[in-house]
Amino acid sequence: MSSILTNTSAMVALQTLKSVNTNLQKTQAEISTGKSVATARDNSAVWAISKVMESDVKGFKGIADSLSLGESTVAVARTASETVTELLTDIKGKIVAAQEENVDRGKIQTDIAALRDQITSVVNAAQFNGLNLVKGTDDVNVLSSLDRSGDGTVSAANITVARQDLTTTAGTYGNGATLAGNITSSAAAVDSTGAANSLDLTFAGAATDNLVLSINGTSFTQAFDTDAATTVDALRAQINQAGLTGITAGGTGAGLNLANTNSFDNFAVSWDSGATNTIAVTNNGNSADDASAATGAGNATLVYRAEEVALSNAAKVNEGDSYRISVNGNNYDYIAGKGETMEDVARGLKTAVDTGAETGVTTRVTQDSTTGEWKVLVDYDGTDTTAGATMALADAGQEGGVASGGLFGLDNIDVSTNAGADSALDNIETLIQNSIDSASSFGSAEGRIETQANFVSKLMDSLKAGIGTLVDANMEEASARLQALQVQQQLATQSLSIANQAPQSILSLFR
């Protein structure tokens, strides 16, 4: 049946043409925008994912800027630490030169002061955009990443750069809880006589056995001569003529007294009187190696003269922990910084005492091989006549102080005297090590920041590529599809024209 009211063929042709035009418009939009998913209408799920990833890319661009800023700041601090290390090494050279007594120590001290001022200048100038990492103790966080979890939660990650204080500030002693249990002095007085560091032996014999004695590997053999007193007297002369530093042999008759007046050196002593004769140990106040009342052979230790200030190896060191050694009522303090150990505290206390005003007082830091405790050895040589034979020694500790600078003690280095030159040589090693540790720490942080910056750069490239995979149009495919749709459009138009002409054939029926 033919109808002039309903043209089914035209309707079909029209719908086909509309579909082709719709696809053609979509293809032309892909070509003009370069995207297959340009709006949420195109594909809401893919569009949402791409927008989240695009926001992450923008965030990582900001992170890249933060890392660049952080890397530059750390690089300045590292360069400053390396420069300080070089200057401290120059100071060490001056201190070594001052060990000789026939040099102009005044001029050497002037050179040291100039180098010290240069170090201060370097430390003060080592800032980038106002941030100085070689002053103070607060850590600095460099934004390094944005971490997105599966539930969509985003959190910031940081690279923490520890400040390395290279100032010479003395710090402020704390007023918090007591730390007295972490520091213990071996005596209340620093003795210059060495009387407690002695050993009394009494030789009893009338036979022919040799009397043999060894002091730190130096052996003395005395054949029995007339009686015990004569034998011991000859042995006494042997020991004194040997020139062992700080070791004297005294006593009367058959009694032999060995005394050690060395500040920091122990001496091992052993003896043997043969099978026939005996040696009685009448006094060994510094060693329990041989506690027998009478023996033919034995051994003991002549300990050093210095008194010990021991620091607990079980206690944790926190920033602001304040420790004090008092000598004759004068306080010498060291306040721990962040991340320091009892070794750092011991060396800081040594520096504090060495740069003080106590005449005849010298120090050394040592670690007990048995307990692992770090100790500050404090010795008095008796040259300060106003103090008498001893100096009062005390210790204390409290929390809540302000940390001493990493170059604490540098301001007080003085090589104008023998004692000052000796202590300066020991203390400069600690300062050099502190600056080396600082440069090493900054170098490690700088390397980590650089690695993260490279990763972020590659990550942004990967995210951009991923976004492109999701939303970018395939231009080769779009080009081929465009040509095909254009042909389809022409054919659909022609079909519609033919369908519209079909009703005209009905006119022939009415002619």
Secondary structure, DSSP 8 states (H G I E B T S, - for coil): ---SS--HHHHHHHHHHHHHHHHHHHHHHHHHHSBS--STTT-HHHHHHHHHHHHHHHHHHHHHHHHHHHHHHHHHHHHHHHHHHHHHHHHHHHHHHTTSTTS-HHHHHHHHHHHHHHHHHHHHH-EETTEETTSSS--EEEEEEEEE-TTS-EEEEEEEE----------B---SSB-GGGEEES-SEEESS-TTSEEEEEEE--SS--EEEEETTEEEEE---SSHHHHHHHHHHHHHHTT-TTEEEE-STTEEEEEE--SS--EEEEEE-TTT-EEEEEEETT--S---SEESEEEEEE--SSEEEEE-SSS---TT-EEEEEETTEEEEEE--TT--HHHHHHHHHHHHHTSS-TTEEEEEEE-TTT--EEEEEEE-S--GGGTTEEEEEEEEES--B---TTTTGGG---SSHHHHHHHHHHHHHHHHHHHHHHHHHHHHHHHHHHHHHHHHHHHHHHHHHHHHHHB--HHHHHHHHHHHHHHHHHHHHHHHHHHHGGGGGGGGG-
